[in-house]
Amino acid sequence: MSSGEARKFLFGRALIHNPRMLILDEPKNSLDMHALHLFRKTLRKIAQSGTGIIRVTHNMQDIMPEITRIILVKDGRFVIDSPKEEVLTDKKMGELFSIPATIRRECGYYYTVGD
């Protein structure tokens, strides 16, 4: 079984008992583009059905539109816990990563653009 197939199996196993909450730590690692598309679509349906999702990620584009609250961690400490729109700003993301940041929103997803 490839690492991507193993990842899909673990995700399916987690859903079998209809959990009220999912905790996902970098869940899209090892997924090809097709599997990633299906994963995002499925995860959005799960969130829309009322299942809570806690998702650990380093990539802003992993924050789907259904995510309403963001907690930023830097050097092992919580630095902010606020609604998504307040957190995903040029200033706050630039401070978190100590770089100039330009954040764009498109179709409910956020992206970093520029240098």
Secondary structure, 3 states (H helix, E strand, C coil): CCHHHHHHHHHHHHHCCCCCEEEEECCCCCCCHHHHHHHHHHHHHHHHCCCEEEEECCCHHHCCCCCCEEEEEECCEEEEEEEHHHHCCHHHHHHHHCCCCEEEEECCEEEEECC
